[in-house]
Amino acid sequence: MMYRYPVEVISDIYVSRIGGYSYELEEEEVGINSGAIAMRTSLIPKETFVTLGFLDRKMKPYFFRRRFLVVGIEENMESYEKTQNGEVVLSEELEEKVEVGKEVIINSVEFFRIDKDLSAILEAFKCYRLKFKNDN
């Protein structure tokens, strides 16, 4: 089967649409058709965390962005009809936040580049600060 979404626009950043909302998802989860995940992304269900963005909204600074765990939606789940083309399904708790059909940016760059381990970034800052001190 061919899926319309998610579309990778640059490495580890995808565009899709909001397909709907489901009680089957927790508030911190984002659901996408399992087949679409496998065929069109490098996302790993139940492992990859993503941030979501919308073109008409200002992006929050990195440390204030809400992270969602990617969940694969299977054919036997009630929410499957909302993601038949790979659309994003959110928890019912978020129903008032975004309208169905709206384009959404799925960003997994931070997860694949940083993976919640900020120690490498902190070490780079320390080295830079030390180098800066020694240069002055």
C-alpha positions in Angstrom: 0.0 0.0 0.0 1.2 3.5 -0.7 0.8 6.2 1.9 0.6 9.9 1.3 2.1 10.9 4.7 4.5 11.5 6.4 6.5 13.3 3.8 10.2 13.8 4.7 11.2 17.3 3.9 14.7 17.2 5.2 16.5 14.5 7.2 14.3 13.4 10.2 11.7 16.2 9.7 8.4 15.2 8.2 5.1 16.9 7.2 1.7 15.2 7.7 -1.8 16.3 8.6 -3.8 15.9 11.8 -6.1 12.9 11.1 -8.0 13.0 14.4 -8.0 12.2 18.1 -8.3 9.0 20.0 -8.9 7.7 23.5 -6.4 4.9 22.6 -3.4 7.3 22.9 -1.9 8.8 26.0 -1.5 12.6 26.2 2.2 12.3 25.5 1.8 10.0 22.5 1.4 10.7 18.8 0.0 7.9 16.6 0.8 7.2 13.0 -0.2 4.3 10.8 2.4 1.5 11.4 2.8 0.8 7.7 3.4 4.5 6.9 6.0 4.7 9.7 7.8 1.6 8.2 7.7 2.7 4.6 8.1 6.5 4.8 10.2 7.3 7.9 13.1 6.4 10.1 10.9 6.7 13.2 10.9 3.8 15.6 7.5 3.2 17.3 7.5 3.2 21.1 11.1 4.5 21.1 11.4 7.7 19.0 10.3 11.0 20.6 9.3 13.9 18.4 8.2 17.5 18.7 5.3 18.8 16.7 5.1 22.2 15.0 2.6 24.2 13.0 3.3 26.6 10.2 1.1 29.3 11.6 2.5 29.2 15.2 5.7 30.4 16.6 8.1 27.6 17.5 9.0 27.4 21.2 12.6 27.3 22.3 14.1 23.8 22.3 13.9 23.1 26.0 10.3 24.2 26.2 9.0 22.0 23.4 6.6 19.3 24.3 7.9 15.8 23.3 5.6 13.0 22.1 6.4 9.3 21.9 5.7 7.8 18.4 3.2 5.0 18.5 2.3 2.7 15.6 -1.4 2.5 14.9 -2.4 -1.0 13.7 -5.4 -2.1 11.5 -7.2 -3.6 14.5 -7.2 -0.3 16.5 -10.3 2.0 16.3 -8.1 5.0 15.4 -6.8 3.3 12.3 -9.4 5.0 10.1 -7.9 8.4 11.1 -4.5 7.5 9.8 -5.1 5.4 6.7 -2.8 7.7 4.7 -0.2 8.2 7.5 -1.9 11.2 9.2 -1.1 12.0 12.8 -3.5 11.0 15.5 -3.4 12.7 18.9 -4.9 11.9 22.3 -8.4 13.1 23.0 -7.0 15.3 25.7 -5.5 17.6 22.9 -8.7 17.8 20.8 -9.3 21.5 21.5 -5.7 22.4 20.6 -5.5 21.6 16.8 -8.1 21.2 14.1 -8.4 18.0 12.0 -6.8 18.4 8.6 -4.2 20.9 9.7 -0.6 20.4 8.4 1.8 19.4 11.2 5.6 19.2 11.2 7.0 16.1 12.9 10.6 16.8 14.1 12.7 13.9 15.2 16.1 15.6 14.7 16.7 16.2 18.4 15.9 12.6 19.3 18.3 11.2 16.7 21.1 13.8 17.2 20.9 14.2 21.0 18.8 11.3 22.3 18.0 12.9 25.6 21.7 12.8 26.5 22.9 16.4 26.8 26.3 15.4 28.2 27.9 15.8 24.8 26.5 19.3 24.4 27.6 20.3 27.9 31.1 18.9 27.2 31.3 21.0 24.0 30.2 24.1 25.9 32.9 23.4 28.5 35.6 22.9 25.9 34.5 26.1 24.1 34.5 28.1 27.3 37.9 26.8 28.3 39.3 27.6 24.8 37.7 31.0 25.0 39.3 31.7 28.4 42.7 30.5 27.2 42.5 32.7 24.0 41.9 35.9 26.1 
